[in-house]
């Protein structure tokens, strides 16, 4: 079987590897550098805690377990930084949500630690933890991913199978056929047996050509890379509306607004990360800061916030795989979707994420 994968971010890279491992030939289409789109502009937190519902939290937790397994198989354990997360809120309503999520995680058998401010400061002595929250929640299984490095190495592993090929062309449209599809690019066309769309914000234009309504919000993302010279910060920190983590030995990646691991509302205006650098600096003791650089991008967020994975209705050989939490979910989604493509069977674990939950024939999808 010849499968076209459109988009060489972490989702497309993961699919290329898993499809090739299942002895399918793969054409991976992208006109830009692998991992340079949403993957490269992501906060890249590996987490299940923000899964909102019990089912989705479980799915994300399984995805993190599989991340570690795949990284071991292909020699990429250095890309995963399972340093844990620290979360707190001094706002009563948000603190209540935090504790409810913690209880859900515990109900799934995951380790959650409830720390006092002093306990947390013993783990991270260079934090200030402004506002003295009642509790700091630590989730030791979580962490972050060097997502661009991971993506490129996964593509290398796929190509090394001898069955995956990178095609540096932009996919312009998909023409479905009874027994496959034609992929039209800016240069030529390719006849394939199946297509998987993983190209984030560009998916909407391809869906429009397929007479499908858009399914993805294009949400502006703004992160700051801050030069930082001080004791290392080991955990990924979610402090009220701020979030930051280490990005190597001498820099931090930071942002503000709604937790980037939770469902996003594209209509909510938030302060830019740059305007909140002073607040992030206040959360750290005695650091020395250098210049900060804005990293802006567009984040693809499915319209109800949950992943969209599976065969498009009425298009037997066209599949979609897109998620706001792509850095966390991509390898696991790729594993499960590859099983479906290889066997033509339906994977129960993906049942809640099917495109069919949207009305795809109108201008705006809606939950049915």
N, C-alpha and C positions, 0 to 999 in steps of 0.2 A: 504494500500500500504506500502511496506517495501522499504525504500530508504537508500542506502549507501552513506555517505558523506566522502570523502577521504581528510583528512587534518583538523587539529583542531586549525588552526589560526583563526583570526577574521572573515574571510569569512566562513569557515566551521562551526564555532560556531554559527554565525548568521543564517546560513541555517538550522542547527539542531533545533534551537529554532522555526523558522518560519514554518518549515515542521511539527514539533510536534504540534504546535498550530493549524495547519490545519488537525490534527488528522491522520497524517501519522506516522508510526513507523520508527525511525531513528537509524542507526548504524553509529557512528562517529569514523572513523579509524585514529589513529595516534600512532606511537610507541614512540613519545617524549612527553615532557610536553606541554600542551596546551599553545599556544602563544609564544613558545620558538624559532620559526623559523623567517621568515621575519617579522611577527607581532612584535616580541620582539626587532628586530634590526632596526625598522623603526624610522624615525624622528617623526612620529605620529602627524603630523600637520593635523588639520581639516580645509580644505580650498576648496573653489570653484574658487578662483581668478586665479589660474593657469590652468584653464580649456581649454585654447588655443582657441577653437572655441566657438561660442555663444551657440550652442546646448549642447556641453559637459559641459560648464560652468553652464548652466541651470540645467543639470542633477546633477552635483555635489552640486549645491546650494539646490536642493530638497533633496539630500541625507543628507546634514547637518541638515535640518529641521526634517527629519525623525529620525536621530540620537537622537535629543533632545526628540522627542516623545517617542521613544523606551526606552530611559534611564529613563524617568519619569515613564513609565509603570512598569519597573522591579526594580525601586529603585536604579538607578545607575547614578543619576545626578552628584554625586561627582566625577565621572570619567571623565566628560566633563569639560574642562576649556575653556569656551568661553570668552577669555580675549582679543581677537582681534589680528590682525597682523599689523606690520609696515614694509613697503618695500620702499627701495630707491636704486638708482644707480647713481653713478657719471660719468658713461660712457654714452655718448650721445645716442648711438644706443639702449642700454638696457633701458635707461630712456624713450625713445620713445615707446618701447614695453610695458613698465610698464603703461604708460599713455593710450595706445591703449586698454590694458586689462581693465583698470579702466573704460574707456568709454563703453566698452562692458558690464561690470557688471552693470553700471548705466542704460544702455539700457534694462536690464533685471529686473530693479526695485530694485536692491540691493543697499544698502547704501555704499558709498565710500566717504572718507574724504580726502581732499588735505591739507596737513599741511606744514607750514614752518618748518625749522629746530628748531626754538625757540618754536613753538607750540608743536612739538614732544618731545622736552626736558622738557616741562612742564608736559607732560603725563608720561614720563620716565626720571626723573631727573638724574638717574645714567648712562644714555647713553652718549657717547661722540659725536656720529654721525660724524665720521672722513670724511673730504673732502667737507663738506658743500654742500650737494646735493640741486638742485633747488627745489625739492618737495619731501615730504615724504607722501606716500599713506597709509592710515589706513583703514582697513576693519574690522569693529567691530563684524561682525557675526562669523568670523573665530576664531581659537584657536588651542588647542591641546587635545589629548586624552591619558589618562593612559591606553594604549592599552592592556597590559597584564592583568591588573586587570579587565578591561571591558570584555575581552575574557573569562576569567575563570568564571566570574559571569554570563555571557550569557549562558555558558555551564551548569552551576548550574541550571539556570532557565529552560533550555531545559530538563534536567534530571528530574527536579521537576514535569514536566507534566506527568511523568510515561510512556512516549512514546519514549524517547531518551536514548540511551545507548552508553557509551564510550567503544571502543574496542582498547586495547593497543597492536595493532599489525600493522606491516608495510604492506601496500598494495603493492604486487609485480606485479600484472597484472590484467587486466579486460578482461573477456571473454564475449563478447556480445552474446545474444541469441535473438530469434525472439520475445519472450515475457518477456524479462528482461535481466539479466546479472549475471555472476558469478564473485565474488570478491575473488581473490586468495591472501592470505597473507603469511607471513613467517611461519605460523603455520597450517593453514587449509584453507577452502574455504566457501563462503557464497552465497546462491542463493537469489537474490534480484529482486525487480521489476524495480528499476532504480538506477543509480549511478550518483553522481555529483562530479567532480574532482575540488578540490579547493587547492590542495597541492603545489602551487607555482612552485618553480624550479624543483620539482620532476615530474611535469606534463609531461614534454617532454619525459621521458622514458616510461610512460604509453601510451602516444600518439603513440610512435614508435611501441609498441606492437599492437596498434589498426590500424596500417598502415596509420597513420596520420603524416604529417611532424611536426617538432617542431614549436611552436607558441610563445615561451617565451624566451627572452634573460636572461641570468644569469649575472646580473650586480653586481660587488663587491660594497659593501656599507661600509663606514667607518665613524663612529661617535665617538666623544670623550665625556666622562662624566668627567666634571671638578668640583672639589670641589670649592665652591664659598661662601665666607662669606662677604656679603655686602647687600645694599638695594635691595629688591626684584625686579626682572624684570618681569613685568606683561605680556607684549605682546610676541608673537612669532615674532622674528626679522629676516628679510631677508635684509642683508646689502651688496650690491654688490654681490660677490660670496660667502659670508659668511652667515651662518644661525645659530641661537641659540635660546634657550628658557629655562625657568626654568624647573627643574625636581625635584620638592620638595623644601623645604626651604633652603637647603644648597648645591645645585649642579645645574649645567647647562648641557644641552645636546647641542653639537655644531658640526658643520661640515663645509665643504667647497666644492667648485666645482659648477656644474650646480645646480640650485634650485631643491631640491629633489621632489618637487611637480609638476615639469614640465616634459615634455617628456625627456627621457634619451637616450644618444647615448653611447652604450657600447664601442665604439672604441675611445672615447675621453679620453685622459689621463689627469687627474687632480691631483693637489697636495693632499696629504692625509690631513685629518683633523688635525692630530698631528702637521704637519708642519705649520699650520696656527693658532695655539693657540695664538701666540703672537699678531696676527692681531685681533683676537676675543677679547683678553684682552684689546687691544687698544680702542675698541669700548665701554669700560666701564670705568667709573670714580671711582677712589679710592676704588677699590675692594681689597679683600684679597683672594688670590687663594691658594688652596692646590694642591694635586696630581691630575693628569689626568689619566684616564684609557681608552684605546682604546676599542671600541665596533665594531667588524667587523662581517660582514655577507654577504649573497648573496640576492640581491633583484630581484624578478621576474618581468620583464618588458615585456609586450606584444610587439611583433616586430614592430608594428606601434605606440606604446605608449598608445593606447586606450584599455579599458576593453574588454575582450572576455567573452561573456555570452550567454549561450543557448545550444540547442541540437546540438551535433556533426552530420554533414551531414552523411546520410546513416546509422546512429546508433541511432535508435529511442529512446532508453532508456538510453543513455549516454549523460550527460550534462557537461558543463565546466563553471567555474566562477573564473576568475583570473583578477587582476587589479593591476597596479603599485600604484594607490591611494586607496589600499584596506582599510586602516584605515578610510578614509572618506566615501567610497562607500559601504562597506560590508553589513550593515543592510538593506539599501535600495535595493541593488541588490538582497539580500536574499528574501525580501518581494516580489519583482516582479517575480523572478524566481520561487518561491514557487507557485505563482498564475498559472504560465505556467504548472508546473508539476502537480498541482492538477486538472487543467481543460483541459489540452491538447490543450489549446488555445495559441495564440501568443500575447505577450504584446508589444504594439506599442512603449513604452518608451525604450525598449531594442533593437529596430530594427537596430540601427547604430552599435551595438556591437556584431553582430552575427559572429560565426566562419566562415560562408560561404564567408566572404569578403576575406579570404585567399584561395589560391590554395593549398589544403591540400594533394594532391596526389604526389607532388614532394618533393625533399629533402629540399628545402627552400621555405616557404610560400611567396607569393607575392600578393600585392593588385591587384584586378581585376577591 
